[in-house]
C-alpha cells in the first residue's frame, strides 16, 4: 500500500533535485557575468563536483528503483505460479519481509535526497552571500576610511588623508574590476 506512494515521493524529490540543479546552474551563469575570474573558477569547480555527485546518486537511486520493481514482479509471478497453501504462506511472509526492506531502502533514499537538496540550498545561499557581501564589505571599508579621515586632527592630517584616499581608490578600482 505504501510502496507506490514512497516510489512516487522518491521520483518527486528527484524532480525537485533536478530543478534545484538547474537553479544552481542559472545562479552560476549570473555569477560568471558579475564576478572576477578567480572566484568564477572556484565556483565552477565546486558546482561541477556537486553535479557529478548528484548525477551518480540519481543513477544509483534509479537503478535501485528498477531492481525493486523487478523483485516485486518476480515475487508476484512466483506467488501466482505456486498454488500450495503452505508454500503461499511462506512466500507471502517472504514477500512481506522484502516489501518492508524495500520500504526502508526507499525511506533511506528519500532521506539522502532531502540531505542533498538541503546541501544545494545551503550552497546557493553561501554563493549569494559571497557575491552580495563582497560589495557590502568594500562599501563599509570605504565609509570607515572616509569617517576616520574626517576625524583626523593631527599634524599629519593631510598625509593620513592621502593614504586613506589612495586606499579607497584601490578598493573602488578592485571592486569595479
C-alpha positions, -999 to 999 in steps of 0.1 A, spaced: 0 0 0 27 25 10 52 13 -17 37 32 -47 34 63 -25 70 61 -15 81 55 -50 61 85 -62 76 106 -34 111 95 -44 105 105 -80 91 138 -70 121 145 -48 144 136 -77 125 161 -99 129 187 -72 166 179 -71 169 184 -108 151 217 -106 175 229 -79 204 218 -101 190 240 -129 186 269 -105 222 264 -93 235 264 -129 214 296 -136 230 312 -105 264 302 -117 257 319 -150 247 351 -132 278 350 -110 300 344 -141 286 376 -156 292 396 -123 323 381 -107 361 381 -112 379 353 -129 395 337 -98 362 333 -79 345 320 -111 370 291 -113 364 282 -77 326 283 -81 327 263 -113 348 236 -97 325 234 -67 294 232 -88 309 206 -112 317 184 -82 282 188 -68 266 180 -102 288 148 -106 278 136 -71 241 143 -77 242 126 -111 258 95 -95 233 94 -67 204 98 -91 217 69 -113 221 48 -81 185 56 -70 170 49 -104 189 15 -105 176 7 -70 140 16 -80 143 -6 -111 157 -35 -91 129 -31 -65 102 -32 -93 118 -63 -109 119 -81 -75 82 -73 -68 72 -85 -103 92 -118 -98 77 -124 -64 42 -118 -77 48 -142 -106 61 -168 -81 31 -164 -59 8 -168 -89 26 -199 -101 28 -217 -68 -7 -227 -55 1 -248 -25 -13 -232 7 18 -237 29 42 -225 2 20 -195 -5 21 -186 33 59 -189 33 62 -169 1 37 -143 14 58 -138 46 90 -136 25 72 -111 2 61 -90 32 96 -90 46 110 -80 12 84 -52 9 94 -39 44 131 -40 33 122 -21 1 102 5 21 132 10 44 155 14 13 132 39 -3 129 59 30 168 60 32 169 71 -5 143 99 3 164 110 34 196 111 12 178 132 -15 165 156 12 200 160 26 214 167 -9 186 192 -15 195 209 18 232 210 9 224 225 -25 202 252 -9 230 260 16 255 262 -13 231 285 -32 227 307 -1 265 308 5 272 318 -31 245 345 -29 260 358 4 296 357 -10 286 377 -41 265 403 -22 286 408 9 319 414 -11 305 447 -23 289 455 11 322 449 29 340 472 3 314 499 8 317 495 46 356 499 44 352 530 22 327 545 48 351 537 77 380 551 58 361 583 49 349 588 85 383 582 100 398 606 76 373 633 87 382 627 124 419 631 120 431 664 137 468 656 140 497 674 123 499 645 98 462 650 88 469 657 51 493 627 49 468 604 65 440 617 42 462 610 12 469 574 23 433 567 31 421 583 -2 447 561 -21 434 530 -3 398 539 -11 407 544 -48 425 510 -49 394 493 -32 370 510 -56 392 500 -86 394 464 -74 356 464 -69 349 477 -104 373 452 -120 
